[in-house]
Amino acid sequence: MRELTYGMCWSVKRDLSAPSLDEALTPFRDEVERSGITEDELDALVEQAREARFHERKNTSV
């Protein structure tokens, strides 16, 4: 029982100390804003990277 309690406390402490998604994305958002890239350009870059990764994984899984 003591091990379970310790594990639960550790898990809760870890979760509470982790940054939120909003906090984790702040540096990325700031960089995008500074870059002057448009939303459409960012969407295209993300889609291009996603497709490249998809094809990369598809070609290496054979």
N, C-alpha and C positions, 0 to 999 in steps of 0.2 A: 504494500500500500504506500509506503514511504517513497518508493521509486516512482510510482505513478504520480504522486503529488509533486515530486521534484520535476518530473518530465512535463507535467501540465504547467507548472510555474515557469519553467524555462521556455516553453513554447509561447506562453502569453507574453513574457518579457521580450522575447525575440520579435514577435509580431508588433508589439507596441513601439519598439525601437526602430523598426524598419520605416524608411521614408514612404510617404503615400505616393501613388502613381503621379499625382500632380507635382509633388516635390521632385520626384525622379526625372520628370520631363521638363522641368524649368530650364536647365541649361540648353537643352535642344531647342525649346521654343525661343529662347533668347538669341541663339545663334541663327535660327531661321529668320527672325525679325531683323537682325543686323545685316543679314545677307541681302535683303531686299528682294528675295525670290517671291514670286506670286504663288498664290494657293494652287493654281493650275499647274505651274512649273513643279511645285513640290509634289503634287499628286502624280505627275508624269514620272518624276524621278523615283518615287516609291514604287510605282507600278513596274517601271523598268528593272529595278533591283529585285522585286518580287519574281518577275518572270525569269530573270537571269538565274536566280537561286533555284527556282523550280526546275529549269532545264539542267542546271548543274547536278541537282540531286537525282533527276531522272536518268541522266547519263552515267552516274556513278553507281546506281543501284542494280545495274545489269550484271 
